[in-house]
Amino acid sequence: MHLDPHVAIAAVSTLAAAWLMVTAGLQKSALERRQRRRVCPSCGREIQARVCASCAG
Ligand SMILES: [Zn+2]
């Protein structure tokens, strides 16, 4: 089985691009998860959703 160098280069670059996208996505989700940990200014409880469930609900 002969492997075409062009195919190999294309496969490697595709894998590299996919790996970069996955790494960037993981960093972005980790950042959003950290930023989403907020405390309600009204009651002081930790907000899990966009708004405080205790005050807005
Ligand atoms: Zn609240």
N, CA, C, O and the ligand as a Tripos MOL2 file, in Angstrom:
@<TRIPOS>MOLECULE
protein
  229   227    58     0     0
PROTEIN
NO_CHARGES

@<TRIPOS>ATOM
      1 N           0.8490   -1.1970    0.0000 N.3       1 MET1
      2 CA          0.0000    0.0000    0.0000 C.3       1 MET1
      3 C           0.8810    1.2420    0.0000 C.2       1 MET1
      4 O           1.6710    1.4650    0.9170 O.2       1 MET1
      5 N           0.7250    2.0470   -1.0530 N.am      2 HIS2
      6 CA          1.5430    3.2520   -1.1800 C.3       2 HIS2
      7 C           0.7910    4.4710   -0.6710 C.2       2 HIS2
      8 O          -0.3720    4.6890   -1.0100 O.2       2 HIS2
      9 N           1.4620    5.2480    0.1330 N.am      3 LEU3
     10 CA          0.8320    6.4420    0.7020 C.3       3 LEU3
     11 C           1.3200    7.6800   -0.0380 C.2       3 LEU3
     12 O           2.5180    7.9580   -0.0840 O.2       3 LEU3
     13 N           0.3890    8.4090   -0.6080 N.am      4 ASP4
     14 CA          0.7350    9.6270   -1.3460 C.3       4 ASP4
     15 C           1.1760   10.7180   -0.3680 C.2       4 ASP4
     16 O           0.4610   11.0130    0.5900 O.2       4 ASP4
     17 N           2.3500   11.3220   -0.6020 N.am      5 PRO5
     18 CA          2.8240   12.3790    0.3130 C.3       5 PRO5
     19 C           1.8480   13.5440    0.4190 C.2       5 PRO5
     20 O           1.6820   14.1330    1.4870 O.2       5 PRO5
     21 N           1.2010   13.8720   -0.7060 N.am      6 HIS6
     22 CA          0.2470   14.9850   -0.6720 C.3       6 HIS6
     23 C          -0.9440   14.6600    0.2250 C.2       6 HIS6
     24 O          -1.4420   15.5070    0.9670 O.2       6 HIS6
     25 N          -1.3860   13.4010    0.1330 N.am      7 VAL7
     26 CA         -2.5060   12.9690    0.9770 C.3       7 VAL7
     27 C          -2.0870   12.9950    2.4400 C.2       7 VAL7
     28 O          -2.8550   13.3890    3.3170 O.2       7 VAL7
     29 N          -0.8380   12.5610    2.6880 N.am      8 ALA8
     30 CA         -0.3460   12.5520    4.0650 C.3       8 ALA8
     31 C          -0.2620   13.9740    4.6160 C.2       8 ALA8
     32 O          -0.6520   14.2270    5.7560 O.2       8 ALA8
     33 N           0.2470   14.8960    3.8070 N.am      9 ILE9
     34 CA          0.3570   16.2970    4.2510 C.3       9 ILE9
     35 C          -1.0290   16.8830    4.5030 C.2       9 ILE9
     36 O          -1.2510   17.5840    5.4900 O.2       9 ILE9
     37 N          -1.9580   16.5830    3.5940 N.am     10 ALA10
     38 CA         -3.3190   17.0870    3.7570 C.3      10 ALA10
     39 C          -3.9540   16.5190    5.0200 C.2      10 ALA10
     40 O          -4.6420   17.2340    5.7480 O.2      10 ALA10
     41 N          -3.7260   15.2440    5.2780 N.am     11 ALA11
     42 CA         -4.3010   14.6210    6.4680 C.3      11 ALA11
     43 C          -3.7100   15.2260    7.7380 C.2      11 ALA11
     44 O          -4.4330   15.4860    8.7000 O.2      11 ALA11
     45 N          -2.3940   15.4480    7.7400 N.am     12 VAL12
     46 CA         -1.7250   16.0120    8.9180 C.3      12 VAL12
     47 C          -2.2190   17.4310    9.1780 C.2      12 VAL12
     48 O          -2.4900   17.7990   10.3210 O.2      12 VAL12
     49 N          -2.3360   18.2350    8.1050 N.am     13 SER13
     50 CA         -2.7820   19.6120    8.2880 C.3      13 SER13
     51 C          -4.2390   19.6480    8.7360 C.2      13 SER13
     52 O          -4.6300   20.5060    9.5270 O.2      13 SER13
     53 N          -5.0420   18.7120    8.2290 N.am     14 THR14
     54 CA         -6.4430   18.6490    8.6640 C.3      14 THR14
     55 C          -6.5310   18.2820   10.1380 C.2      14 THR14
     56 O          -7.3250   18.8560   10.8840 O.2      14 THR14
     57 N          -5.7070   17.3170   10.5540 N.am     15 LEU15
     58 CA         -5.6970   16.9180   11.9600 C.3      15 LEU15
     59 C          -5.2040   18.0620   12.8400 C.2      15 LEU15
     60 O          -5.7260   18.2800   13.9340 O.2      15 LEU15
     61 N          -4.1960   18.7930   12.3590 N.am     16 ALA16
     62 CA         -3.6660   19.9170   13.1280 C.3      16 ALA16
     63 C          -4.7290   20.9970   13.2840 C.2      16 ALA16
     64 O          -4.8930   21.5570   14.3680 O.2      16 ALA16
     65 N          -5.4560   21.2930   12.1980 N.am     17 ALA17
     66 CA         -6.5060   22.3090   12.2600 C.3      17 ALA17
     67 C          -7.6150   21.8690   13.2060 C.2      17 ALA17
     68 O          -8.1270   22.6700   13.9880 O.2      17 ALA17
     69 N          -7.9850   20.5910   13.1320 N.am     18 ALA18
     70 CA         -9.0220   20.0690   14.0190 C.3      18 ALA18
     71 C          -8.5760   20.1340   15.4750 C.2      18 ALA18
     72 O          -9.3610   20.4770   16.3590 O.2      18 ALA18
     73 N          -7.3030   19.8000   15.7200 N.am     19 TRP19
     74 CA         -6.7710   19.8330   17.0820 C.3      19 TRP19
     75 C          -6.7770   21.2630   17.6300 C.2      19 TRP19
     76 O          -7.1040   21.4880   18.7960 O.2      19 TRP19
     77 N          -6.4100   22.2310   16.7740 N.am     20 LEU20
     78 CA         -6.4140   23.6260   17.1990 C.3      20 LEU20
     79 C          -7.8340   24.0780   17.5420 C.2      20 LEU20
     80 O          -8.0530   24.7850   18.5260 O.2      20 LEU20
     81 N          -8.7940   23.6580   16.7140 N.am     21 MET21
     82 CA        -10.1860   24.0450   16.9610 C.3      21 MET21
     83 C         -10.6880   23.4460   18.2670 C.2      21 MET21
     84 O         -11.3730   24.1120   19.0430 O.2      21 MET21
     85 N         -10.3420   22.1800   18.5030 N.am     22 VAL22
     86 CA        -10.7770   21.5150   19.7360 C.3      22 VAL22
     87 C         -10.1460   22.1840   20.9460 C.2      22 VAL22
     88 O         -10.8200   22.4170   21.9490 O.2      22 VAL22
     89 N          -8.8430   22.4980   20.8600 N.am     23 THR23
     90 CA         -8.1500   23.1370   21.9780 C.3      23 THR23
     91 C          -8.7290   24.5130   22.2630 C.2      23 THR23
     92 O          -8.9410   24.8790   23.4190 O.2      23 THR23
     93 N          -8.9870   25.2880   21.1890 N.am     24 ALA24
     94 CA         -9.5620   26.6210   21.3680 C.3      24 ALA24
     95 C         -10.9630   26.5270   21.9440 C.2      24 ALA24
     96 O         -11.3450   27.3370   22.7880 O.2      24 ALA24
     97 N         -11.7270   25.5490   21.4980 N.am     25 GLY25
     98 CA        -13.0840   25.3710   22.0110 C.3      25 GLY25
     99 C         -13.0820   25.0000   23.4810 C.2      25 GLY25
    100 O         -13.9140   25.4890   24.2460 O.2      25 GLY25
    101 N         -12.1500   24.1380   23.8880 N.am     26 LEU26
    102 CA        -12.0760   23.7350   25.2880 C.3      26 LEU26
    103 C         -11.6820   24.9100   26.1600 C.2      26 LEU26
    104 O         -12.2280   25.0870   27.2490 O.2      26 LEU26
    105 N         -10.7270   25.7270   25.6860 N.am     27 GLN27
    106 CA        -10.3100   26.8970   26.4590 C.3      27 GLN27
    107 C         -11.4550   27.8880   26.5700 C.2      27 GLN27
    108 O         -11.6480   28.4960   27.6230 O.2      27 GLN27
    109 N         -12.2220   28.0590   25.4900 N.am     28 LYS28
    110 CA        -13.3390   29.0020   25.4900 C.3      28 LYS28
    111 C         -14.4220   28.5410   26.4610 C.2      28 LYS28
    112 O         -14.9720   29.3450   27.2140 O.2      28 LYS28
    113 N         -14.7290   27.2350   26.4420 N.am     29 SER29
    114 CA        -15.7690   26.7300   27.3340 C.3      29 SER29
    115 C         -15.3080   26.8130   28.7830 C.2      29 SER29
    116 O         -16.1100   27.0990   29.6720 O.2      29 SER29
    117 N         -14.0210   26.5660   29.0290 N.am     30 ALA30
    118 CA        -13.5040   26.6650   30.3920 C.3      30 ALA30
    119 C         -13.5790   28.1050   30.8790 C.2      30 ALA30
    120 O         -13.9040   28.3560   32.0390 O.2      30 ALA30
    121 N         -13.2810   29.0420   30.0010 N.am     31 LEU31
    122 CA        -13.3440   30.4530   30.3610 C.3      31 LEU31
    123 C         -14.7800   30.8660   30.6570 C.2      31 LEU31
    124 O         -15.0420   31.5750   31.6290 O.2      31 LEU31
    125 N         -15.7130   30.4160   29.8100 N.am     32 GLU32
    126 CA        -17.1180   30.7710   30.0280 C.3      32 GLU32
    127 C         -17.6320   30.1530   31.3220 C.2      32 GLU32
    128 O         -18.4170   30.7720   32.0410 O.2      32 GLU32
    129 N         -17.1870   28.9220   31.6210 N.am     33 ARG33
    130 CA        -17.6420   28.2690   32.8360 C.3      33 ARG33
    131 C         -17.1400   29.0310   34.0610 C.2      33 ARG33
    132 O         -17.8410   29.1310   35.0680 O.2      33 ARG33
    133 N         -15.9070   29.5720   33.9650 N.am     34 ARG34
    134 CA        -15.3530   30.3180   35.0890 C.3      34 ARG34
    135 C         -16.0870   31.6540   35.2490 C.2      34 ARG34
    136 O         -16.3860   32.0860   36.3620 O.2      34 ARG34
    137 N         -16.3730   32.3100   34.0880 N.am     35 GLN35
    138 CA        -17.0340   33.6080   34.1610 C.3      35 GLN35
    139 C         -18.4790   33.4670   34.6020 C.2      35 GLN35
    140 O         -19.0610   34.4100   35.1390 O.2      35 GLN35
    141 N         -19.0730   32.2780   34.3750 N.am     36 ARG36
    142 CA        -20.4820   32.1090   34.6940 C.3      36 ARG36
    143 C         -20.6990   31.9500   36.2010 C.2      36 ARG36
    144 O         -21.8300   32.0530   36.6760 O.2      36 ARG36
    145 N         -19.6200   31.6980   36.9570 N.am     37 ARG37
    146 CA        -19.7600   31.5850   38.4050 C.3      37 ARG37
    147 C         -19.8950   32.9800   38.9970 C.2      37 ARG37
    148 O         -18.9000   33.6390   39.2970 O.2      37 ARG37
    149 N         -21.1190   33.4130   39.1570 N.am     38 ARG38
    150 CA        -21.3480   34.7480   39.6960 C.3      38 ARG38
    151 C         -22.2030   34.6540   40.9530 C.2      38 ARG38
    152 O         -22.8140   33.6260   41.2460 O.2      38 ARG38
    153 N         -22.2220   35.7470   41.6720 N.am     39 VAL39
    154 CA        -23.0200   35.8070   42.8880 C.3      39 VAL39
    155 C         -24.0570   36.8940   42.7110 C.2      39 VAL39
    156 O         -23.7600   37.9780   42.2100 O.2      39 VAL39
    157 N         -25.2760   36.5970   43.1260 N.am     40 CYS40
    158 CA        -26.3600   37.5600   42.9930 C.3      40 CYS40
    159 C         -26.1150   38.7580   43.9060 C.2      40 CYS40
    160 O         -25.8400   38.5730   45.0910 O.2      40 CYS40
    161 N         -26.2070   39.9850   43.3830 N.am     41 PRO41
    162 CA        -25.9920   41.1660   44.2120 C.3      41 PRO41
    163 C         -27.1270   41.4000   45.2040 C.2      41 PRO41
    164 O         -26.9470   42.1150   46.1900 O.2      41 PRO41
    165 N         -28.2800   40.8120   44.9580 N.am     42 SER42
    166 CA        -29.4270   41.0400   45.8290 C.3      42 SER42
    167 C         -29.4110   40.1040   47.0460 C.2      42 SER42
    168 O         -29.5490   40.5510   48.1850 O.2      42 SER42
    169 N         -29.2420   38.8100   46.7890 N.am     43 CYS43
    170 CA        -29.3600   37.8460   47.8850 C.3      43 CYS43
    171 C         -28.0080   37.2200   48.2360 C.2      43 CYS43
    172 O         -27.8760   36.5870   49.2840 O.2      43 CYS43
    173 N         -27.0020   37.3900   47.3680 N.am     44 GLY44
    174 CA        -25.6830   36.8700   47.6820 C.3      44 GLY44
    175 C         -25.5000   35.4080   47.3450 C.2      44 GLY44
    176 O         -24.4440   34.8390   47.6210 O.2      44 GLY44
    177 N         -26.5130   34.7840   46.7510 N.am     45 ARG45
    178 CA        -26.3750   33.3820   46.3810 C.3      45 ARG45
    179 C         -25.6460   33.2510   45.0480 C.2      45 ARG45
    180 O         -25.6020   34.1880   44.2520 O.2      45 ARG45
    181 N         -25.0750   32.0700   44.8220 N.am     46 GLU46
    182 CA        -24.3890   31.8250   43.5540 C.3      46 GLU46
    183 C         -25.4180   31.6360   42.4490 C.2      46 GLU46
    184 O         -26.3700   30.8710   42.6020 O.2      46 GLU46
    185 N         -25.2210   32.3380   41.3340 N.am     47 ILE47
    186 CA        -26.1610   32.2690   40.2270 C.3      47 ILE47
    187 C         -25.7360   31.1480   39.2930 C.2      47 ILE47
    188 O         -24.6160   31.1580   38.7820 O.2      47 ILE47
    189 N         -26.6130   30.1890   39.0670 N.am     48 GLN48
    190 CA        -26.3160   29.0930   38.1490 C.3      48 GLN48
    191 C         -26.7620   29.4570   36.7440 C.2      48 GLN48
    192 O         -26.0770   29.1220   35.7780 O.2      48 GLN48
    193 N         -27.8960   30.1340   36.6080 N.am     49 ALA49
    194 CA        -28.4180   30.4750   35.2850 C.3      49 ALA49
    195 C         -28.0370   31.9160   34.9580 C.2      49 ALA49
    196 O         -27.1910   32.5150   35.6210 O.2      49 ALA49
    197 N         -28.6730   32.4590   33.9290 N.am     50 ARG50
    198 CA        -28.3680   33.8360   33.5330 C.3      50 ARG50
    199 C         -28.8500   34.8180   34.5950 C.2      50 ARG50
    200 O         -28.2050   35.8360   34.8470 O.2      50 ARG50
    201 N         -29.9770   34.5100   35.2080 N.am     51 VAL51
    202 CA        -30.4990   35.3790   36.2530 C.3      51 VAL51
    203 C         -30.6320   34.5640   37.5410 C.2      51 VAL51
    204 O         -30.6200   33.3330   37.5230 O.2      51 VAL51
    205 N         -30.7570   35.2720   38.6380 N.am     52 CYS52
    206 CA        -30.8760   34.6120   39.9310 C.3      52 CYS52
    207 C         -32.2150   33.8940   40.0220 C.2      52 CYS52
    208 O         -33.2630   34.5000   39.8040 O.2      52 CYS52
    209 N         -32.1820   32.6010   40.3450 N.am     53 ALA53
    210 CA        -33.4100   31.8260   40.4080 C.3      53 ALA53
    211 C         -34.2260   32.2190   41.6350 C.2      53 ALA53
    212 O         -35.4530   32.1230   41.6230 O.2      53 ALA53
    213 N         -33.5540   32.6590   42.6840 N.am     54 SER54
    214 CA        -34.2690   32.9980   43.9080 C.3      54 SER54
    215 C         -34.9750   34.3320   43.7910 C.2      54 SER54
    216 O         -36.0930   34.4850   44.2830 O.2      54 SER54
    217 N         -34.3320   35.3190   43.1350 N.am     55 CYS55
    218 CA        -34.9020   36.6620   43.0450 C.3      55 CYS55
    219 C         -35.8190   36.7970   41.8270 C.2      55 CYS55
    220 O         -36.9090   37.3590   41.9360 O.2      55 CYS55
    221 N         -35.3930   36.2930   40.6790 N.am     56 ALA56
    222 CA        -36.1690   36.4670   39.4590 C.3      56 ALA56
    223 C         -37.2840   35.4340   39.3660 C.2      56 ALA56
    224 O         -38.3230   35.6940   38.7580 O.2      56 ALA56
    225 N         -37.0760   34.2600   39.9670 N.am     57 GLY57
    226 CA        -38.0910   33.2310   39.8700 C.3      57 GLY57
    227 C         -39.1040   33.4480   40.9470 C.2      57 GLY57
    228 O         -40.0640   32.6860   41.0540 O.2      57 GLY57
    229 ZN        -30.7450   36.6800   44.1180 Zn       58 ZN58
@<TRIPOS>BOND
     1     1     2 1
     2     2     3 1
     3     3     4 2
     4     3     5 am
     5     5     6 1
     6     6     7 1
     7     7     8 2
     8     7     9 am
     9     9    10 1
    10    10    11 1
    11    11    12 2
    12    11    13 am
    13    13    14 1
    14    14    15 1
    15    15    16 2
    16    15    17 am
    17    17    18 1
    18    18    19 1
    19    19    20 2
    20    19    21 am
    21    21    22 1
    22    22    23 1
    23    23    24 2
    24    23    25 am
    25    25    26 1
    26    26    27 1
    27    27    28 2
    28    27    29 am
    29    29    30 1
    30    30    31 1
    31    31    32 2
    32    31    33 am
    33    33    34 1
    34    34    35 1
    35    35    36 2
    36    35    37 am
    37    37    38 1
    38    38    39 1
    39    39    40 2
    40    39    41 am
    41    41    42 1
    42    42    43 1
    43    43    44 2
    44    43    45 am
    45    45    46 1
    46    46    47 1
    47    47    48 2
    48    47    49 am
    49    49    50 1
    50    50    51 1
    51    51    52 2
    52    51    53 am
    53    53    54 1
    54    54    55 1
    55    55    56 2
    56    55    57 am
    57    57    58 1
    58    58    59 1
    59    59    60 2
    60    59    61 am
    61    61    62 1
    62    62    63 1
    63    63    64 2
    64    63    65 am
    65    65    66 1
    66    66    67 1
    67    67    68 2
    68    67    69 am
    69    69    70 1
    70    70    71 1
    71    71    72 2
    72    71    73 am
    73    73    74 1
    74    74    75 1
    75    75    76 2
    76    75    77 am
    77    77    78 1
    78    78    79 1
    79    79    80 2
    80    79    81 am
    81    81    82 1
    82    82    83 1
    83    83    84 2
    84    83    85 am
    85    85    86 1
    86    86    87 1
    87    87    88 2
    88    87    89 am
    89    89    90 1
    90    90    91 1
    91    91    92 2
    92    91    93 am
    93    93    94 1
    94    94    95 1
    95    95    96 2
    96    95    97 am
    97    97    98 1
    98    98    99 1
    99    99   100 2
   100    99   101 am
   101   101   102 1
   102   102   103 1
   103   103   104 2
   104   103   105 am
   105   105   106 1
   106   106   107 1
   107   107   108 2
   108   107   109 am
   109   109   110 1
   110   110   111 1
   111   111   112 2
   112   111   113 am
   113   113   114 1
   114   114   115 1
   115   115   116 2
   116   115   117 am
   117   117   118 1
   118   118   119 1
   119   119   120 2
   120   119   121 am
   121   121   122 1
   122   122   123 1
   123   123   124 2
   124   123   125 am
   125   125   126 1
   126   126   127 1
   127   127   128 2
   128   127   129 am
   129   129   130 1
   130   130   131 1
   131   131   132 2
   132   131   133 am
   133   133   134 1
   134   134   135 1
   135   135   136 2
   136   135   137 am
   137   137   138 1
   138   138   139 1
   139   139   140 2
   140   139   141 am
   141   141   142 1
   142   142   143 1
   143   143   144 2
   144   143   145 am
   145   145   146 1
   146   146   147 1
   147   147   148 2
   148   147   149 am
   149   149   150 1
   150   150   151 1
   151   151   152 2
   152   151   153 am
   153   153   154 1
   154   154   155 1
   155   155   156 2
   156   155   157 am
   157   157   158 1
   158   158   159 1
   159   159   160 2
   160   159   161 am
   161   161   162 1
   162   162   163 1
   163   163   164 2
   164   163   165 am
   165   165   166 1
   166   166   167 1
   167   167   168 2
   168   167   169 am
   169   169   170 1
   170   170   171 1
   171   171   172 2
   172   171   173 am
   173   173   174 1
   174   174   175 1
   175   175   176 2
   176   175   177 am
   177   177   178 1
   178   178   179 1
   179   179   180 2
   180   179   181 am
   181   181   182 1
   182   182   183 1
   183   183   184 2
   184   183   185 am
   185   185   186 1
   186   186   187 1
   187   187   188 2
   188   187   189 am
   189   189   190 1
   190   190   191 1
   191   191   192 2
   192   191   193 am
   193   193   194 1
   194   194   195 1
   195   195   196 2
   196   195   197 am
   197   197   198 1
   198   198   199 1
   199   199   200 2
   200   199   201 am
   201   201   202 1
   202   202   203 1
   203   203   204 2
   204   203   205 am
   205   205   206 1
   206   206   207 1
   207   207   208 2
   208   207   209 am
   209   209   210 1
   210   210   211 1
   211   211   212 2
   212   211   213 am
   213   213   214 1
   214   214   215 1
   215   215   216 2
   216   215   217 am
   217   217   218 1
   218   218   219 1
   219   219   220 2
   220   219   221 am
   221   221   222 1
   222   222   223 1
   223   223   224 2
   224   223   225 am
   225   225   226 1
   226   226   227 1
   227   227   228 2
@<TRIPOS>SUBSTRUCTURE
     1 MET1         2 RESIDUE 1 A MET
     2 HIS2         6 RESIDUE 1 A HIS
     3 LEU3        10 RESIDUE 1 A LEU
     4 ASP4        14 RESIDUE 1 A ASP
     5 PRO5        18 RESIDUE 1 A PRO
     6 HIS6        22 RESIDUE 1 A HIS
     7 VAL7        26 RESIDUE 1 A VAL
     8 ALA8        30 RESIDUE 1 A ALA
     9 ILE9        34 RESIDUE 1 A ILE
    10 ALA10       38 RESIDUE 1 A ALA
    11 ALA11       42 RESIDUE 1 A ALA
    12 VAL12       46 RESIDUE 1 A VAL
    13 SER13       50 RESIDUE 1 A SER
    14 THR14       54 RESIDUE 1 A THR
    15 LEU15       58 RESIDUE 1 A LEU
    16 ALA16       62 RESIDUE 1 A ALA
    17 ALA17       66 RESIDUE 1 A ALA
    18 ALA18       70 RESIDUE 1 A ALA
    19 TRP19       74 RESIDUE 1 A TRP
    20 LEU20       78 RESIDUE 1 A LEU
    21 MET21       82 RESIDUE 1 A MET
    22 VAL22       86 RESIDUE 1 A VAL
    23 THR23       90 RESIDUE 1 A THR
    24 ALA24       94 RESIDUE 1 A ALA
    25 GLY25       98 RESIDUE 1 A GLY
    26 LEU26      102 RESIDUE 1 A LEU
    27 GLN27      106 RESIDUE 1 A GLN
    28 LYS28      110 RESIDUE 1 A LYS
    29 SER29      114 RESIDUE 1 A SER
    30 ALA30      118 RESIDUE 1 A ALA
    31 LEU31      122 RESIDUE 1 A LEU
    32 GLU32      126 RESIDUE 1 A GLU
    33 ARG33      130 RESIDUE 1 A ARG
    34 ARG34      134 RESIDUE 1 A ARG
    35 GLN35      138 RESIDUE 1 A GLN
    36 ARG36      142 RESIDUE 1 A ARG
    37 ARG37      146 RESIDUE 1 A ARG
    38 ARG38      150 RESIDUE 1 A ARG
    39 VAL39      154 RESIDUE 1 A VAL
    40 CYS40      158 RESIDUE 1 A CYS
    41 PRO41      162 RESIDUE 1 A PRO
    42 SER42      166 RESIDUE 1 A SER
    43 CYS43      170 RESIDUE 1 A CYS
    44 GLY44      174 RESIDUE 1 A GLY
    45 ARG45      178 RESIDUE 1 A ARG
    46 GLU46      182 RESIDUE 1 A GLU
    47 ILE47      186 RESIDUE 1 A ILE
    48 GLN48      190 RESIDUE 1 A GLN
    49 ALA49      194 RESIDUE 1 A ALA
    50 ARG50      198 RESIDUE 1 A ARG
    51 VAL51      202 RESIDUE 1 A VAL
    52 CYS52      206 RESIDUE 1 A CYS
    53 ALA53      210 RESIDUE 1 A ALA
    54 SER54      214 RESIDUE 1 A SER
    55 CYS55      218 RESIDUE 1 A CYS
    56 ALA56      222 RESIDUE 1 A ALA
    57 GLY57      226 RESIDUE 1 A GLY
    58 ZN58       229 GROUP 0 **** ****
